[in-house]
């Protein structure tokens, strides 16, 4: 059996790169500012497109319409909405 020695800093950087590649929402923050409706629903933990559209129409979540059927949602506004709805604010 062989032993591989690496420096601590290299191990930390390598671990961060692996996490960035495999978990884009690590630490609760999405990697992209604008996310698809599916990703927005996942962040909000909802299953209904109607609920997502209601949040968009009432201004609770920001959205950008790129074309008639192509809408992207602002991930920061989703996180802010979740924070505003939290029961125990810190």
C-alpha positions as CSV (number, residue, x, y, z in Angstrom):
1,X,0.0,0.0,0.0
2,X,1.3,3.5,-0.9
3,X,0.8,6.7,1.0
4,X,0.2,10.0,-0.7
5,X,1.2,13.2,1.1
6,X,-0.3,16.6,0.2
7,X,-0.2,20.0,1.8
8,X,-3.2,21.2,3.9
9,X,-3.9,24.2,1.6
10,X,-3.9,22.0,-1.5
11,X,-6.4,19.6,0.2
12,X,-8.7,22.5,1.1
13,X,-8.6,23.9,-2.5
14,X,-9.2,20.5,-4.0
15,X,-12.1,19.9,-1.7
16,X,-13.7,23.3,-2.6
17,X,-13.3,22.5,-6.3
18,X,-15.0,19.1,-5.9
19,X,-17.9,20.7,-3.9
20,X,-18.3,23.5,-6.5
21,X,-18.5,20.9,-9.3
22,X,-20.8,18.4,-7.6
23,X,-23.0,20.7,-5.5
24,X,-23.8,24.0,-7.1
25,X,-26.0,25.1,-4.2
26,X,-23.5,24.3,-1.5
27,X,-23.9,26.6,1.6
28,X,-27.4,27.5,0.5
29,X,-26.5,29.8,-2.3
30,X,-27.1,28.9,-5.9
31,X,-24.2,29.3,-8.3
32,X,-26.2,31.3,-10.9
33,X,-28.0,34.5,-10.2
34,X,-30.8,33.6,-12.6
35,X,-32.2,30.1,-12.4
36,X,-34.8,28.1,-14.3
37,X,-38.3,27.6,-13.1
38,X,-37.4,24.1,-12.0
39,X,-34.5,25.3,-10.0
40,X,-36.6,28.1,-8.5
41,X,-39.2,25.5,-7.4
42,X,-36.5,23.3,-5.9
43,X,-35.1,26.2,-3.9
44,X,-38.6,27.2,-2.7
45,X,-39.4,23.5,-2.1
46,X,-42.7,23.8,-4.0
47,X,-44.2,21.4,-6.6
48,X,-46.7,23.7,-8.2
49,X,-45.9,25.9,-11.2
50,X,-49.0,27.9,-10.3
51,X,-47.6,28.8,-6.9
52,X,-44.3,29.9,-8.5
53,X,-46.2,32.1,-11.0
54,X,-48.3,33.6,-8.1
55,X,-45.1,34.5,-6.3
56,X,-43.8,36.1,-9.5
57,X,-47.0,38.0,-10.2
58,X,-47.3,39.4,-6.6
59,X,-43.7,40.6,-6.7
60,X,-42.5,38.2,-4.0
61,X,-39.9,36.7,-6.4
62,X,-38.2,38.7,-9.2
63,X,-38.3,37.2,-12.7
64,X,-37.0,38.1,-16.1
65,X,-39.0,37.1,-19.2
66,X,-36.6,36.4,-22.1
67,X,-39.3,35.3,-24.5
68,X,-43.0,34.4,-24.3
69,X,-42.3,31.0,-22.7
70,X,-38.8,31.5,-21.3
71,X,-38.7,32.9,-17.8
72,X,-35.7,33.0,-15.4
73,X,-36.0,33.7,-11.7
74,X,-33.6,35.7,-9.5
75,X,-32.1,33.3,-7.0
76,X,-31.2,36.1,-4.5
77,X,-34.8,37.3,-4.4
78,X,-35.9,33.7,-3.7
79,X,-33.5,33.4,-0.8
80,X,-34.6,36.8,0.5
81,X,-38.3,35.7,0.2
82,X,-37.5,32.6,2.2
83,X,-35.6,34.6,4.8
84,X,-38.5,37.1,5.1
85,X,-40.9,34.1,5.7
86,X,-38.8,32.5,8.4
87,X,-40.3,32.2,11.8
88,X,-37.1,32.6,13.9
89,X,-35.2,35.6,12.4
90,X,-31.7,36.0,13.6
